[in-house]
Amino acid sequence: MSGIALSRRFYERAIRPSLGGRPHAAALLGEGSEVLGFDDAVSTDHDFGPRVQVFLPLGAPAPSFDALPGTFEGYPTVFAATGRNGGEPCHHVEVTDAGAFFARRLGIDPAAGLGLADWLLTPTQTLAALTAGAVFHDPDGELARRRAALSWYPRDVWRYALAAGWLRVAQEEAFVGRAGAVGDDLGSRVVAGRLVRELVRLAFLIERRWAPYPKWLGSGFARLHLAATAGPPLAAALAAAGTREREDALVTAAGLLVAATNELGLAAPVDPEPRAFHTRDIRVLHAERLTVALTAAVTDPGVRALVDRLGGRRGGPIGTLPGTIDQVTDSTEILVDPARCRRAAALVGLPAVGSCAPDHDTGRPPAAAA
């Protein structure tokens, strides 16, 4: 049973008739594996059931859903979910207004537009959750406008995120061979795993797709066009028994992603062929070349000022870019909390930023992912 299909029928057959024709929008957005389309039979063992968000005009009185049937298509309509109602069973019809719903998850209402800080301090997993899912009813386009505003980075923010992603690769790409050369096979494997993760996330950036949270990163990557070519060498890098095979697979995958980055036309092209790391028997892409090319192409005043303020490594052309919030940290406790993300402005090189008030209708934290 698809969670989205279940929720759509729940809205159409149980929720919409109970609203008595009052103006509203309805959707299933935000948290949950089913929102991203990755739910399966295992997902139903917790935090799963018929649920929907009902969006009312600002200030409209909330309807009561206490008379919902006890079950819907074999699933209870009242069930416990992690992080909601103190863990006690409740129905999962969230009543709110569009601005408050998005502000609770982003720290701002995207209908007013997003600035540089908003983009850099919003995790891609949040953007994925708000632009995926399904809209069941939106006659005035309140949800469509906000989702369109979150569809993708502005062009120079995109350049900046790509530049920072390639810098992360550059910082560790030589360590696979170096660790292996001193007999540290475990260390070489650990670094290879880290690089595979960075290259997978770069593939999402290249294809203009928001990367989901780690549980579904590989599943989401498999849906990308680049998975057909870059996927096999990335898998080979993780499975390789020796350092040389691991290194060969990584530079093959990275070279494919360099070529794909070149095809975007965002910067001057960079040769995707690997080369020696100084005079050592280690092959790398020297991925910082993409960082230099991409940052050199930035013209937006805000992004340009950030790059210039951050400065170059040892005064040179390679920018010291921390990147977006989820390039700076992968802590779940930060990435799922918009207030914490926005308080981390200094980590990404920005001044302090504010945020909107939380959802004043429900006051409930979002449900955890199934």
Secondary structure, DSSP 8 states (H G I E B T S, - for coil): --HHHHHHHHIIIIIHHHTTT---EEEE-SSSHHHHT---GGGGGSS-S--EEEE--TT------TT--SEETTEESEE--TTSGGG--EE-EEEE-HHHHHHHHHSS-GGG---HHHHHTS-HHHHHHHHSSEEEE-TT-HHHHHHHHTSS--HHHHHHHHHHHHHHHHHHTTHHHHHHHTT-HHHHHHHHHHHHHHHHHHHHHHTT-----GGGHHHHHHTSTTHHHHHHHHHHHHH-SSHHHHHHHHHHHHHHHHHHHHHTTSSS----S-EESTTSS-EE--THHHHHHHHHT---HHHHHHHHHH-BGGGSSSB----SHHHH---HHHHT-HHHHHHTGGGGT----------TTT--------
